[in-house]
Amino acid sequence: MPAIYKTILNSSLITLMSALGGTVQADWAINFPEPAAGVARDIYGIHMLTMGVATLLLVIVFAFVIYSLYTHRKSRGFEADQNFHKTWFGNWAWVIVPALVLGVDMTIANNAQKVLEAVWEVPKEEDLLDVKVTGHQWWWEFDYLDHDIKVESRYIPKDKAGDLYLRSVDNHLVLPVGKKIRFLHTSADVLHAFWVPELAVKKDAIPGYVTETWVDLDREGIFRGQCAEICGTWHSRMPIVVEAVSQQRFDEWLKEQGELKIVAAAEAASDKTWSMEDLMEKGRGLYNTKCAACHQVTGTGLPPAFPPLKGSAIATGPIPAHMDIVLNGKPGTAMQPWNSLNDLELAAIITYERNAWGNDTGDKIQPADVRAAR
């Protein structure tokens, strides 16, 4: 067989297989991941319908082209038909073919319109689970508004994440199966975008605005996504991991989070005097998860946007000024207020920043000091 025919045949087979399910799809990973929500399945259905129609048309057209190239070639003595336009098909093809194409397009468009309406029209049911999704440079914050629980989700460094580097986080977004969930999207700094393919959710998080999407998870599992809007230097370090669990497991998780919150609040509110060693140990972990994205683990920052703390006037200067910028942020910069942390967490972070990387001020901040500065 001539090379050109082999090329055309191979292209046709590859296109055909891309629209088929089964082993080929799984082995080659050339299709969308299996949906995990009702709206996602509807979108997947439109995708497969479109691919099926396109593949069928492609096969038909290629079959005619291949047949014509092989049968009507000059080497067999065929000459171009100069009277095709006088035949019945030649006269009406310009009407029939566009009409068929328009009919197919209208079928796809009608189905797509229904799915699009279902995606963007958030249900008005009273028992929705509301989750506020806030994008930060460069981490995610999830607020379970009906349960007063907040989860901060950050990427895991390569030495701990292994093969899932930039695909795993320290805290999952835990959601129940069989319940409609409304996401309220916003941003604390720049544009971000929340995207998890299996959920069919992809929505911009815009500073100063709140937008909605929703899902209805129908199977348990771990589903991974990422920020889909270029948001700065560490854009790639904003993965999302959704953990879909049963309603019973979700209720247990809510209870566990509530108990942890109570313990942390009691610990922070106590009058205990913390040692330098305890503050530094706790501060190191908190700094690495909450501050290192901008100021780096080494304290050297990413100038000019994110100044270094190592040897800085803030971290080695007056304690009140250091405490004020951590509590209240700095307007006009990426430094946001961290007053949502409890007194112990802030005391540990400030103590660590004043004594790490050779700063060695010897200052030891207690929760009571932070409480007085609020």
Secondary structure, DSSP 8 states (H G I E B T S, - for coil): --HHHHHHHHHHHHHHHHT--SHHHHHHT-S-----BHHHHHHHHHHHHHHHHHHHHHHHHHHHHHHHHHHS-GGGT----TTGGGSHHHHHHHHHHHHHHHHHHHHHHHHHHHHHHHHHS----TT-EEEEEEEETTEEEEEETTTTEEEEE-B--HHHHGGGTTT-BSS-EEEETTSEEEEEEEESSS-EEEEEGGGTEEEEE-BT--EEEEEEB-S-EEEEEEE-S--STTGGG-EEEEEEE-HHHHHHHHHHHHHHHHHHHHHHHS-----HHHHHHHHHHHHHHHTHHHH-TTS--BTTTB---TT-HHHHS-HHHHHHHHHH--TTSS----TTS-HHHHHHHHHHHHHSTT--------HHHHHHH-
